[in-house]
Amino acid sequence: MSGCNGVKHSGHVKATAWVLLDAMRSKLSTTRALAALAMLAPLLSAAPSQAQTRIEEPNEVAPLIVPGGPSPKVAASYPADGASAPAGVIVLKITFDQPMTADAWAYGKADEAAFPLCLAHPRLLNDNRSFALLCTVSAGQAYAISINADPRFANTTGRIAKPYVLHFTATQPETRDMPAALAQAGLTAADEPVMEWNDPGKGVSQTPPPPPL
């Protein structure tokens, strides 16, 4: 409707202008010329501005959220990388440099050495940075545990931890009870690992892969 009104308005302006021009050319009475001018003036003042610019509303774009800051990394462990530890019952402890989520982890085999026999689930301790995993190891055996080779460990904002390989050797004498194993890792009874045995022959402890983005 606005387009039609514009055409109609333009027609009125042109018709009135021709009347005025005709009056001036024909040297008609001043009264008729003034009457034509009086008709033209309000039409010109009501003409739509041709300089108006249509402002487009911006399209809404869903925000892209990228977890900020550096990726978490292993800051400490028991046993320490390259160290030795008593054979038998052992509580593997890895500590990250950032608060971590409790429901994602990945302990896997490394090519250079054996993988210990471990429970299925580690426990995130009260510092929210350390995981404790109960395992058994044999005297004289070298071990290597791949941490997060399959990306699972993540901080509380979802940023995936850097991969890490922990190496250690089991020695005599053996540790045969849980309190002693906890004490060797610098832990107490309040830090006992989750008691759920791994599937026989599985050889690794890790959560399912995260859903695709």
Protein Blocks (a to p, Z undefined) as FASTA:
>chain_A
ZZmmmmmmmmmmmmmmmmmmmmmmnopafklmmmmmmmmmmmmmmpccfkbccddddddd
ddddddedjddddfbdcddehiacdehjdddddddfbdcdfkbccddddfkbccddddfb
dcddfkopaccddddddehiacdddehkbgfbdcfkopacddddddddddddddfbfklm
mmmnopafklgccdddddehklpacddddddZZ
